[in-house]
Amino acid sequence: MSDLLPTKTIKSDVQQAWLTIWLNRPEARNALNEQMTTELRNALEEVRDDRSIRGITLRGCGGVFCAGGDLKAFQSDFQGGAESHELVAAASRRAGELFRLVNEMPQVVVILVEGAAIAGGLGLACAGDLVVVTHESRFALTETTLGIAPAQIAPFVVQRVGLPVARRLMLTAARFDGEQAQRIGLADQVVDDVDALDEAEQKIRTQVMRCAPGANAITKELVLATARLEPQAMLDLAAERFAEGMLSSEGREGISAFVEKRKPSWSD
C-alpha cells in the first residue's frame, strides 16, 4: 500500500498487514473535533479497498481512548452565533459518516480501550468488530446531561448492546467500568492493564490472519445486512456472495489447501 497521508490529530502505523490508528489529542482527552473526524475518515477510506491490510486497530494516546465530541468546539463553532441549523446538522452527518465507515470497513476493526470511552468515544467503540478494555476503563453516554442527544451513535450502541440496555445507558447517563462493559456486551474481553491489551490484540491478530481477507469482507457485509434486509433479499444476497467466494481465487485456494493438508497462502 502507499504511504498514509500526513495527519495532525491521529497517528497511523502499518506493520505486518495491520493498520494501527492512534487518536492523538491527549491534551483534549482525544476528543473528536472536525479535523480528527476528517483525518480518521480519510485514513480509513485510504485502506478500505486494500486487501493487503488485514485488520485495523483503533486506540488512544495518553492513557485515554476518547472523551467524545469536543465540547469547547461545540460551544464556539455551533453555539457562537454564526452556525445555522443546517450547518450544525451537516457537521453531525459528517460524524455519523465516520461511525458508519468504522462499522462497515471490510477489514476486522479492533478497539482497544484504555482509560475513558465517553459519549461519542463509546459510540466509536460500539462500531468496532472486537472490543477489548481494561478493568479500569470508564464508560458513559453523557450527552443528555448536557442537554443534547447521542444522535449519530445511537444505532451503533443499539447494535452492540441491544435496545433495552442502550435505552438505559442513554436515558440515565449511567457510568460503568470495564467488567460491567463486558457483562452488557459492549466489551468482548476485559484485561488488567495496557500490557494485557497488547497481548490480547496480538492473539486477535493471529486469529484474523488465519482468515482470508476477501472472505472476511464478504462475511462482514452479510452479517450487517441481516439487520436491514427482508428474508428473501437476504437469501439472495447470501447466495450471490457464497457463489462469489466459492469461485474466487481465495475459495479455490482455501479448499485446495484443506484437501492437500497444508496452510492456505494467506495464513501465517
Buried (B, 14 or more C-beta within 10 A) or exposed (E): EEEBEEBEBBBBEBEEBBBBBBBBBEEBBBBBBBBBBBBBBEBBEBBBEBBEBBBBBBBBBBEBBBBBBBBEBBEEBBEEEEBEEEEBEEBBEEBBEBBBBBBBBBBBBBBBBBBBBBBBBBBBBBBBBBBBBBBBBBBBBBBBEEEBEBBBBBBBBBBBBEEEBBBEBBEEBBBBBBBBBBEBEBBBBBBEEBEBBEBBBEEBBEEBBEBBBBBBBBBBBBEEBEEEBEEEEBEEBBEEBEEBBEEBEBBEBBEEBEEEEEEBEBEE
